[in-house]
Amino acid sequence: MKVTEVAYLGPPGTYSHIVCEKRFGTKYKLIPEPTIMDVFRFVYRKPWRRGVVPVESSSGGAISETVDILLANKPHVHIEEELSLEIKIALLGRRGEKIKVVYSHSAPLEHCISWLKRHLPRAERCTMPSTAASAQRVVDEKNAAALGSKRLAELYNLDVLYYPVEADIPYITSFLVITSTDVPPPVHGKTTIAAVTPNKPGGLCTFLETFRDENVNLCRIISRPIKGQPAEYAFLVDIEGGLALPNVKRALLEARKTCTRLRIVGSYP
């Protein structure tokens, strides 16, 4: 079925919106959703829809809400593609005003902390739910600035006071394209699985050894506590290679024998 609608974590002007526009352009209806869970629900059981959700930031690590939903499998979706965006941050406000407070999401504030201390040492730093909410706050408040995308300046009629706001390390965020339909497994690419290993000595080690034995590289492992089960953890694991590779198939077959649960979340280019 032809894709017609794509949801992203809104509001408009966020980096999720930007990566969604870069990937899907103007051929599809792009729909902002207020939460990551709402993006998942938008996609569930609707094959003509896709969703774009953040999964990991080089500045702040894994996006726990996305990981938890994928591990819980509620709602049930598949990963179709992984996208990445190098985040370029702008300081937005109104020219001529003395900046007394800087608003942004916690991740940009943390990433730009050195720059803020050098250039705006006396400005208060305040956390907001999103970069877009920060820009909206600046519209209604004097002597305030926001950290966010240049696109927000267009949407909220603000000036770009400084761009790019430099940081000590690159700021790259990974996003997942999710779908309710099955994705044909590729040879090259990546496979993501959700796994729970026995809570006993060597349980996780035995699981990992199945991939080593088949010369399969694990490029990301994220652990999350299982709700309602103290000291029990689930793992979201990215495997280098698609399900069509024989050694990946063999490794997963053996890995299942070492787990209490194992599920393929996606195999994608």
MARGUMI-977382 format. One line per field, with one value per residue (C-alpha): residue number from 0; residue in one letter; x, y, z. Coordinates in steps of 0.5 Angstrom, whole numbers, plus 500, padded with zeros to 3 digits. Example, Ala and Ser with C-alpha at 12.3 -4.5 7.8 and 13.67 -1.06 7.14 Angstrom:
k: c(0	1)
r: c(A	S)
xx: c(525	527)
yy: c(491	498)
zz: c(516	514)
***
This chain:
k: c(0	1	2	3	4	5	6	7	8	9	10	11	12	13	14	15	16	17	18	19	20	21	22	23	24	25	26	27	28	29	30	31	32	33	34	35	36	37	38	39	40	41	42	43	44	45	46	47	48	49	50	51	52	53	54	55	56	57	58	59	60	61	62	63	64	65	66	67	68	69	70	71	72	73	74	75	76	77	78	79	80	81	82	83	84	85	86	87	88	89	90	91	92	93	94	95	96	97	98	99	100	101	102	103	104	105	106	107	108	109	110	111	112	113	114	115	116	117	118	119	120	121	122	123	124	125	126	127	128	129	130	131	132	133	134	135	136	137	138	139	140	141	142	143	144	145	146	147	148	149	150	151	152	153	154	155	156	157	158	159	160	161	162	163	164	165	166	167	168	169	170	171	172	173	174	175	176	177	178	179	180	181	182	183	184	185	186	187	188	189	190	191	192	193	194	195	196	197	198	199	200	201	202	203	204	205	206	207	208	209	210	211	212	213	214	215	216	217	218	219	220	221	222	223	224	225	226	227	228	229	230	231	232	233	234	235	236	237	238	239	240	241	242	243	244	245	246	247	248	249	250	251	252	253	254	255	256	257	258	259	260	261	262	263	264	265	266	267	268)
r: c(M	K	V	T	E	V	A	Y	L	G	P	P	G	T	Y	S	H	I	V	C	E	K	R	F	G	T	K	Y	K	L	I	P	E	P	T	I	M	D	V	F	R	F	V	Y	R	K	P	W	R	R	G	V	V	P	V	E	S	S	S	G	G	A	I	S	E	T	V	D	I	L	L	A	N	K	P	H	V	H	I	E	E	E	L	S	L	E	I	K	I	A	L	L	G	R	R	G	E	K	I	K	V	V	Y	S	H	S	A	P	L	E	H	C	I	S	W	L	K	R	H	L	P	R	A	E	R	C	T	M	P	S	T	A	A	S	A	Q	R	V	V	D	E	K	N	A	A	A	L	G	S	K	R	L	A	E	L	Y	N	L	D	V	L	Y	Y	P	V	E	A	D	I	P	Y	I	T	S	F	L	V	I	T	S	T	D	V	P	P	P	V	H	G	K	T	T	I	A	A	V	T	P	N	K	P	G	G	L	C	T	F	L	E	T	F	R	D	E	N	V	N	L	C	R	I	I	S	R	P	I	K	G	Q	P	A	E	Y	A	F	L	V	D	I	E	G	G	L	A	L	P	N	V	K	R	A	L	L	E	A	R	K	T	C	T	R	L	R	I	V	G	S	Y	P)
xx: c(500	503	505	501	502	509	508	514	515	513	512	514	521	524	530	525	521	527	530	523	523	530	528	520	520	513	511	507	503	508	504	507	505	506	510	514	508	503	508	508	500	499	503	500	496	496	500	500	503	510	513	520	522	529	533	540	544	551	550	545	545	539	532	529	522	523	527	522	516	520	522	515	512	506	504	507	511	518	524	524	530	535	537	542	542	548	545	547	544	542	541	535	532	531	537	538	536	540	540	538	535	536	531	532	531	536	540	542	543	548	551	552	554	561	559	554	559	564	559	553	556	550	544	540	539	532	530	523	520	522	526	520	517	523	522	515	517	522	516	512	518	523	531	530	533	533	537	534	534	535	528	525	527	522	517	516	519	525	532	538	543	549	550	552	553	560	561	567	564	559	552	549	542	540	532	528	523	517	512	507	508	513	520	524	530	536	543	547	545	543	538	535	533	530	532	531	537	536	538	544	551	554	547	548	555	553	548	553	558	553	555	562	562	559	563	557	559	554	554	550	547	542	540	533	530	523	518	515	521	526	533	531	533	531	536	536	541	543	547	551	548	541	537	539	546	547	552	547	541	545	547	540	538	543	542	534	537	540	534	528	525	528	524	526	525	527	532	533	538)
yy: c(500	507	511	518	520	521	523	526	528	535	541	544	546	541	537	531	535	537	530	528	533	531	524	525	532	535	528	526	529	531	530	533	529	531	525	519	514	518	517	510	510	514	508	502	498	503	501	507	511	512	515	518	518	519	513	516	523	523	528	525	518	513	516	512	513	510	504	502	502	498	493	493	491	496	498	493	496	494	499	500	505	509	516	521	528	533	538	545	549	557	562	565	572	579	584	589	586	584	576	575	568	562	557	550	543	540	536	543	546	541	540	548	549	551	556	559	560	564	568	569	567	571	569	564	557	554	547	547	541	542	547	549	551	555	559	560	562	567	570	572	575	580	579	572	567	560	555	551	550	556	553	556	563	563	560	564	571	571	573	568	572	567	560	555	555	551	545	541	535	534	533	527	524	518	517	511	510	506	502	497	493	487	490	485	483	486	483	489	494	492	488	490	485	486	480	478	474	469	473	468	468	468	469	475	473	466	470	475	469	466	472	472	465	467	473	478	485	488	495	498	495	499	496	498	495	491	495	491	486	488	487	484	488	488	489	493	490	493	487	489	485	484	478	475	474	466	468	473	467	462	467	469	461	460	466	464	458	463	468	468	472	474	478	481	489	490	488	494	498)
zz: c(500	498	504	504	512	516	523	527	534	534	534	527	527	532	529	528	523	520	519	517	511	509	508	506	503	500	497	504	509	515	522	528	534	542	544	542	544	540	534	535	536	529	525	529	524	519	513	509	515	517	524	525	532	536	538	540	541	541	547	551	550	548	548	553	551	544	547	552	547	542	548	550	543	545	540	535	530	525	524	517	516	521	519	522	523	525	529	528	534	533	538	537	540	538	536	541	547	553	554	561	560	555	554	550	551	556	551	547	553	556	549	549	556	555	549	554	560	555	551	556	563	567	563	566	563	563	561	556	553	546	542	539	546	547	541	543	550	547	543	549	553	553	554	552	547	545	543	537	529	524	522	528	527	520	524	530	527	531	529	528	533	533	528	529	537	537	542	544	540	534	536	532	533	530	528	526	521	524	520	522	515	515	512	507	510	507	506	508	513	520	524	531	536	543	548	555	558	564	571	573	572	565	562	558	557	554	549	547	545	540	536	537	535	528	527	528	530	535	534	539	546	550	557	560	567	566	569	575	575	580	577	571	564	557	551	545	540	534	529	523	517	515	516	509	511	513	519	522	521	525	530	532	532	537	541	542	546	551	552	555	550	543	538	531	531	524	519	514	510)
***
